[in-house]
């Protein structure tokens, strides 16, 4: 046991030293890591050798990180990046290029991890070996493979701190290829592309999930589905993890043993399979950790010695952090190591405890394994997401039986795709059925009310949850503690069910209009029948509006209204279009900003003509187009003052939707019937409001769609005070989340807040 503790201590010392060296000044980082770990391990019996091992680990981690930091900060690259110099550069691609997030009016950037081999400076060429991240506007980068060498002219800039990238390189043009990628990478690229071809005939969700699950290619994965997997605690299934590697190497080992091969031959074949799989799926942190552990286990197999999981894990961590210190601050690497530690240190004890109480082994392992992994990972997850998922363990229990069949059949499809494409397509179809089950579990898990409990985020929240879990694990040895934990848990559930599941159900029954919390922007949904809603504006980004519409159960949009073409109203358009049928588009005649207008119209949604004074009936809602009554120019913001202004009549109430109309347009509407029960306050509650307009509306409720901590000073405090003084109930999305206008059971107007 002391040998294991020395190895664990060295690994932790190396890890903590790398974290300190990257995130803090070097001397303070090394000192903090060394002091903390020496104190920790000095409490063990036989501490002399353990402290020595910790100190050796700190030295290794600090030295490796210092060398990489020195390489990162070397001149002349650091100075060139600080000056944003434009250079001719030679690069080696180190990972698959991927598309960043697209926004309306701006194409998606191609993100390319690379190593900078040389830069051209006037008449000399400077040889380098530095990590960079290429941000390219030309989509010709997308076909490149790891190991490919290219030349490009681009502009350097400095990266954020905390990583080992020396610079960012912005490139507008296509890359100039220098030679070909290595044959191994070409073969892997062919298999990855073949799996994508084999999945083309599958439904969108399983067809996008399967390449991510099998080879880590998430290019076709629906962001909404990825969000459901994240909410449910199944994120590890949207990309390759150590579990996939274990499935593949385990299958190869079974086949080799079935052929009666000896231990050394079996180990050699498995090493080849392991290396090939890592190249195929690309070396993500979890795959690297699993490959290091698996390689050590295979060496033990070849030598005829029993495998020891804890020393293998510690040795893998130690070796990987020394080779690549940046892994020390990678959340995926930490989660992978913690999950494995939970499986080898906690799960066996829990399994035996359940078996002692009469559980069958299969059932005991099925519960203990995900519970142990979740207990080990929960502090890091809480620190990152500021929440604790209640659905993770049951979701993983339900998903576990489908992972191996999907992985094996999907990998078979990839391997067969270059030679037998029709058989590969059939294998992908077979793999799609367990993948459909995973999609079903993710969707249902994400839809569980109150499935994600709020928790303090950051380091403090993670440490608090870790201390609580450690205290519970220690206290569970005594029956009295177990009984008290059970009593408290039952009390919490009984208290939470009426409040969170019944009273705060979302969406509220009878909702008419919902102002979505999309940050600093506007997005509203008007009920238009079962599963349908008119959407007015889309917010600044796709994910928030898509999440709001999914929570409302909106699958069809009979009419999409764009009040004007500023990005905080059209930037989330792709989120509305994501997996939904959109029948028509109503947009203003005012054509500025021209780029955003062109991008919206390019989506191909059929235009609907509805000039000022006309009305549309969609479902049970009547929508009157009030303005603009005439074009307005020469104002502080002409696009704002040409916003579409709508009056929605639904459920016996009138709701006025004003876009970003400012004083000039508001005054031009004064001759119309502006009386409304609910006012969506124009321009996020800015100061540009006409008092006469507000007096004509006289709302009972004022909804303000605004972002937390925005830089515009929205909403204006004086305006909020005026609305409240005139009798309006003011409700803000930055304080209350999604806001729903509701006709309650008595026929009265009510407003429900999702986060209240």
N, C-alpha and C positions, 0 to 999 in steps of 0.2 A: 504493500500500500504506500510506503514512503517513496518508492520509485515513481509510482503514479503521481503522487502529490508534487514531487520535484518537477516532473514533466508538465503538469498542469500549471504550476507556479511559473515556470519558464515561459509557457505560452501566454499566460495572462500578463506577465511582465512585459513581454514583447509587444503585445496588443495595446496595453495602456500607454506604453512609451511612445508608440506610433501615433496614438490619438493625441497625446499631449504635444508631441513635436509638430503635428500638423495644425492643431487648433490654437496652441499657445506658443509664445516665444520658447525657443528650444531649451534653454536652461531651466525655465520654470516648468515646462512640460515634463522633461526627464525627471526633475526633482520630485514633482508631484506624483508621477507614476511610481517611482522607486519608493518613496516614503510610504505611500498608501499600501502598496503590495507587501513591502517588507513587514510593516506592522500587522497586516492581515495574516501572513503566513508564519510570522514568529510565534503565533499562539499555538501552533501545532507542536506536538512532542517530536523530538528529533529535529528541532527547527534549524539547526546549524546548516545542514545540507539543503533544506528547503529554501532558506533565505539566500543561500549561495545560488541556487537555481533561479530564484526570482531575480536576483541582481544580474545574473548572466542574461536572462531574458530581456530585462530592461536595457542592458548594454546592446544586445543584438537589435532590438527594435529601434533604439535611438540612433545607432550607427547607420542602419539601413535607411531610416527616414531622413537623416541628415544628408546622406549621399544623394538621395532623390531630390530633396529640397534644394541642395546646391546645384544639381543639374537643372532644375526648373528655373532657378533665379539667375542663371549664368548670363553674362553679357556675350554678344551684343543683343540677344533676343529680348531680354527684359527691357532695355532702353528703347528698342524699336517698338515694342508693344505699347509702352507708355506714351510714345509719340504718335501712335496710330499710323505707323509707316506702311506704305504700299511696297510689297516685295514680290519677286519671282521666287517660288518655293517648290522644292521637291518633296513629295509626301509618300508615305506608305500607309495604305488603308489598314486599320487594325480591327474594325468591326463593320457589320453590315450598315450601310447608310439607311436612315429612316426619315420619314416625313414628320415634321413637327405639326403643331396644331394650326389649321388654316383659319383665317378670319375673312369676313366679307370685305372685299375691296383689296385684299392682300393675299398673294399666293402663299401656300405653306412652304416654310423653309426646310431644306434638306439638311439633316444633322449627321455629320460624318466624323466619327472618332478616327484619329490618324496620328502617325509619328512623323515629325518634321525631320527630314534627312539633311537638307541643305537649304540655304537661302542665297540669292544673288544680290550682292551689294556693289553697285557701280561696276568696277572691272574685276572684282574678285568673288569667289564662291566660298562661302563659309560652311564647313561641314558641322552638322549638329545631330543630336539624337534626343529630341524633346517631344513630349506629348502635347498635342494641340487638338482643338475641336473646330472643325470646319463648319461654317454656316453658309450654305450655298443656296442661291435662288434658282439655279438651273437644275431641272429634274433629271438631266443626263447623269448625275452622280448616283442615281438610285440603282443602276445596274452593276455597280462596282462590287468586287469581292475582297475580303480580307487578304492582305499580301500583295494587292495590286499597287504598282508604283505609278504616280501621276505627277504632272507639272501644272502649276496654276499661278496666276497673278492675283493677289488678294491683299486685303488691308488687315494688319495685325491690331489687336487690342488686348488689354490685360483681363484675365479671368477673375472670378470671385476667389476669395481665399478659401483654404480648407481642402484643396485638392492638389494634385501634382501636375495639372496641365500648365504648360508654360505660357500659352497664349490662345486667344480665339482668332480664327482666320476667316474673314468674310470674303466670299468669292461670288462674283456675278456671272462669270462665264462657265462654260462646260470644261471639264478637266481634259488635259492632253495626256493620253495614255502612254506609258513607258513600258513596253513589254507586256507580258501576260501574267495573270495571277498564278501562283503555284498550282500544280495539277491536283493536289489534295483539296485545295479550296475550290477549284473548278468543279471537281467531282461532288463536293459537298453542296455547292451552289446548284448543281444540276439536280440533286436529290431534293433539295428544298423547293426549287421551282416545280419539280415534278409532283410533289405533294400538293402544292397549291393548285396545279392543273387538275389533279385527281379530285380535289374538293370543290371544283367549280359548279358541279351539278347538284350540290347539297344545299339545303336551306341555309339562309344567311348566318344564323346564330351558330349551329354546330359546324358549318363550313368555315367560319372564321375562328372558332375556338380550337378546332382540331390541329391545324399547323402550329398554333401557339403551345398546345399541350405536348405535341410530339417533338417538334424541332425548335421551339422558341420563336417562331415567326408570327408576330401579332399584327402584321400589316393589314389584315382584313377583319380583325376583331372589332366588333361594334363597341364604341366607347360606352354606350349605355349598358351593354352586357358586362363589360369590364368593371363598371361601377357597381353592378349587382354582385359580382364575385367579390369585390372588395368589401362591400357592406356585409356580406354573409360570412366573411372570413375564409373565402376560398381563393384568394388571390394567387396562391402558389400553383393553382391549376391552370391559370391563364398563360403560364410560361413554364419552360422546363425547369425542374428542380432536382434535388438529389434523389427524390423518390423515383423519378423516371429512370435515372441512371441505375438505381438499384434493381428496378424491374428488368431493364435490358441486360445488365451483367448477370443477374440471377438466372434469366432465361438461357443465356449463353452457357453459364456454368452447368445448368441442368442438362442441356443438350450434350455438352462435352463429356460429362460424367456418364450419360446414357450410352455414349460411344466407348465407355470403359477406358478413357484416357487417365493417365496418372496425374498426381498433384501438380507436377511442374509443367506438363503440357497444358493442363487445364488453366493454370495460372497464366501461362504465356498467351493462350487464346483469349482469355478474359482481359488481359492487359491491352491486346490489340483492339478488342471490341470497345473497351473503355476509352482508349485514345481516339478511335474513330468516332465514337458517339460524341465526345467532347468537341471535336472539330466540326461535326455536323450541326450540333445545337448551339455552338459558340460558347466560350467560357464565361458564363455568368458567375457571380459570387457563389451561389448555392451549388452550381455544378462543379466549380473548382474545389470547394470544400469537400463535396462528396467524392470527387475524383481522387483527391489526395488521400482521403480515408480509405477509399476502395483500393488504391494502389498499394498502400501499406498492408491492407488485409490480404491482398493477393500475394504479396511477398511472403507473408506469414504462411499462407497456404502452400506456396512452393517449398518453403523450408520445413513443412510438416509441423508447424507450431500452432497452437490455438490462437484465435484472434482475440485481442483485447481492445474493446471499443474505446474506453477512456484514453489510453495512451495513443491510439490511432487518431482520435479527434484532436488531442492536444498537439501531437506532432504535426498534423495537417495545418492547424491554426498557426503554429510557430513557423513552419516553412513558408506558408502562403504570405503571411504578414512581412516576413523578411524579404521575400521576392517582390511583393507588391504592397508597400505600406499603405497605399490608398484604400485597400480593403478594410483597414481598421476603422474607418469612418463611414463605411458603406452599411446602410441599414439592412439591406438584403443579406449581406454576409453575417451580420450579427444575429438576425432572425434564424438563418440556417444553422449556425452553430448552436444557438440556444435550443432550437427545436430538437436537434440531434442529442444535445446534452439531456434534455428532458426525457427523450426516448430511452437512453441507456442508463440514466441514473434514477429516474422517478417511476417510469412506466412499469418496470419489472416488479417493484414493491407493491404498486397499486394492483397489478394483475394478481399477484399472490394473495393479497388481502381480499380481493373479490372472490377468488377461488375458495378461500377458506370459509367464505360465507355461502358456499354452494353454487356459485356461478360457473357455468361451463367455460372452459378455457377460451373458446372462440369469442364468446360474448364478453368475457372479462378483458381480453386483449383489445377487442373492438372499442370498448369504452375507455380503457386506460390509456391507449396510445394517443388518440387525439386530445384527451384531457391533459395528459402530461405535456405534450407539445404546446398546447395553449397556455398552460400554467407557466411554462418557461418563457414563452414569447410575449405574454400579456403586458409586462411592464414596458417593453420597447414599443409595442403596438399602441399602447395608451399614450406614450410620450409623443408619438408621431401624429396620431389621429385624434387625440383628445376625446377618446371614447372607448368603451368596453363592450364588445359584441356578446350578446346572449345567444346568438344563433350559431356561433362557430362550431361548437362541439357536436350538436345534432346534425348540422349541415355536413360536417366532415364524416360523421358516421354514415349518413345516407350516400355521400359521394364516393366513399372509399371503394366499394365493389366495382365501380365503373372505370376507375383510373387505369388499372392494368389492361383490361381488354381494349380500351380506346388507344392506349399507348402502343401496344403490340400490333394491333391491326393497322394503326396509322403509320407506324414505322415500316411495316410490310408494304404499305402503299407507296411510301417514299422510295424504298429500295427497288421495287418493281417498276416504278414509273418510267425510267429510261428505256426499258426493254419490252415491257408488257403493259402499255398504258391502260388497256381495257380491264385487265386484271387488277391493276392498281386502283382504278376507279371503283371496282367492286369492293376491294379491301377498304377503301375510304368510306364507301356506303355502309359496310359492316361496322366500321369504327364510329360512324356517325350516330348509331343508336345508343351506345353508352355516353357519347358526347351530348346527345339530346337530354339524357337523364341529368347530366351535370348542369346543363342550361336550365332545366326545370327546377332543380334544387336551388340554384342561384336566384332565379326569379322569385320563387316562393319565399326563400329565406330573406331576400331584400324587402319583401312586402310585409314581413311580420311587424305589427305595430310595436313601437318602443323596443325594437330589436337591438338598437345601439344606444347604450346608456352614456350620458355625458360624464366625462372624467377630466380632471386637470391635465392639460397637455404639458409638453416640455420635460426637461430633466427632472424637475420637482415632482410632477405627476407620475413619471415612470418609477422614480425611487419610492414614492409613497405606495404605489400599487405593489411593487416588488417586496417592500417591507411587510405589507399586509398579507401577501401570499406566503411569504416565508414564515410569518407568525402563525398562520393557519395550518401550514404543513407541520410545523413543530408542535402546535397545540393539539392536532388531531390524534396524537398518541394517547391522550387522556379522554375517557368516555364523557366526562362532564363537559369538556370543551366541545366535543362533537354534538352533544345534546343542545348546548347553547347556540352553536352555529346553526343547527337545524331550526331551532325556535326563531332566531332572528331572520333566517332566510324565509321561513313561512310567513312571518309578520310582514316582511318587506313585500313579498308577492301579493299577499292579501290586501295590503295597503295600496300597492301600485296598480293592481288590475282595475279597480273601479275608476281610478283617476286617469291612467294612461291609456287603457284599452277601450273604455266606454265613453267617458266624458270627452276625451281629447282625440277621438277618432278623426282621421283625416282621409279624404275630404269630408267636411260636414254635410249632413243630409240637406238637400234642398239648396245647395250653393248656386248662385246666379252668375257672379263675376268674381274672379280671383286675381289679385295683384301679386304676381310672383316675386319672391325675393331673389333678384338676379344681380345684386350689387348696385353699382352706380349706373342705372339704366332703367328702362321700362319694359315690361312684358306682362300682358294681361290675358286672361282666358275668360270667354263668355260662353256659358253652357249652351249647347246647341243639340241636345239629345243624348241618349246613352252612348258613351265612348266618344263623343264629338264635342268640339268647342271651336268658336271663332277666336283666333289668336290675334291680339293687337300689339304689335312690336315684339321684339325677340330678345332684348337685353344685349349686353356687350359680348357675351361668349356663349358657345353652344351648350355646355354641360349644365349650367344652372337652369335654363329654361326647359331643357329636356327633362331634368329631374323633376321640375315642378309639374310638367304635363304628365309625366309617368305617375306621379303621386295622385293626380286627378283622374287617372285612367283614360286619358285622351289618346285615342288611336287614329282619329280622323279629324282633319281640319277643313271644314267646308269653305272657310274663307280666312285668308291671312291678310291682315291689314298692317301696312307700314305707315306710321304717321308722318315720318320724314326720314331722310337717309343718313343721319348721323350714326356713328358706329355704336353708340350706346343703345341704339334702337334696332339696329340691323345686324350687329356682330354675331348674334346667336342664331342666325337663320338656319344654319346646318343642324342645330339642335332641334328645331321645330320639324325639319324635314326628316330627321333620323327615324326611320321605321314607320313613318306616318303617311297617309294619303292626304295631300293638300290639293284641294279642288280649284281654288281661285285666289287671285292676288289683287287687292285694292291698294293702290299707292297714289301719292300726290302727283300732280302735274309738274310741280317745281322740281327741276332736274339736278339740283345740287345737294351734296357733293356728287359730281358726275361719276367718279370711280365706284363709289359704293352703290349708286343707282344701277350702273351697268352690271355690277356683280350680282345684285338682287334679281334683275331681269334675266340674267343669263341662266338662272336656275330652271327656267322653262315652265314656270307655273302660269297657267292661263290668266290673262289680265281681265279684271272686272271693271266696267265703267260705272261710276256712281258719282256724278258731280254734286256740288253743294246744292242742297234742297231735295235730293233724292233720298229714298229709303229702301232698305233691304230687309227681308224677313228670312231668318235662318233658324230653323227649329222653332222654339218658343220665344225667341228674342227678335225684337224689331230694332233695327239699327238705322238711325237718321244721320245723314252726313250734313253737318251744320256749316263747316268751313274747311278751307278758307273761302270766304264769299268772293274775294277778288285777290289777284296776286299782290303781294306786299314786297317792295324792294327798298333798298337804301336804309335798312334798319341795322341795329347792332348785330343781329343774326337772321338773315333772310330765310335760311332753311327752317329755323325754329318758328318764325312768324308765318310760314306757309304750311304748318303742320295740319294734318287732318284732325278735325274736331268732331267727335261722334257723341250722339245721345242714344244710349241703349235702354230700351224699355223691356223689362223682364220681371215676372212674378209680381206685377203691380207696382213696381218701383222704377225710378228713372235714374240712370247713372251717367254722368257726364265725363267723357274721356277726352282729355285736352292735349295730348302729346306734349310738346315743349312750347306751345303757344305763349308768346310773351305779350307785353302791354299793347303793342300795336294791333296784333291780331285779335286780342281779347276785346279791345274797344270797337273793332269792326263788326263784332258779333252782337253788339248790344241791342240791335233791333229785333233779334230772334227770341224765341222762348227758351231761356236758359235755365229755368227752374229745375232743380234736380235734388233727389234725396241723398245721392252720394256723388262727391266730386273727386275725381283723380286729379290731384293738384298738379298744375302745369309745371314742367321743367324742374321736377324733383324738389319743389318748394323753394325755388330761387326768389330773389327779391323783385324780379321783373313781373309784377302782378298789378293789374288795374283794380283799385278798390271798387269801382262801379261794377266791374265784372263779377267780383265776389259777392257784392250785394245783390246782383240779379240772380245768382245761382242759389244762394241761401241754403247750403247743404246741411243736412243733419250729421253726415259723416264725411270726413276728409281723409282720403288715402294718399300717403306720400311714399312714392317709390324712390328710394335713395340708398346709397351705399354707406357702409360703416367707415368713418374716418376719411371721407372723401376730401379732396383738395380744393373744392369749390365753395366751401362754406354752406353747403346745402344740408338741411333746409334752413331758410332764413328765420332766426328766432322771432323777429318782429311779426313776420307773416303767420307763424304758428300761434303766436299770442292773439293776433287779430281773429283768426279762425275760431279759436277756442272761446274768445270773448263774445263772438257772434253766435255761439251756441252749437258749433260743430264739434263732434268727437274726433280728435285728430289721432290717426294711427299710422305708424311708420314701419316700413319693412326692415329698416336697419335695427329696429328695436324688437320687433315682434315676428319677423319672418313672413311667410306667405299670409296674405290677408284675404278672407273670403266674405263676400256680401251674401247673406243668407236670408231666405224667407222662412221663419221658424214655424213650428206647428200651429201657432195661433194666428199666422198670417202677418206677423209683425217683422219689421226690418231688424236684422241683427248682423253683427260682423264678428267672425271667428278668426283667431290668430293661431297659426300652427305652432309657434314656439312660446305661446303665452303660458 
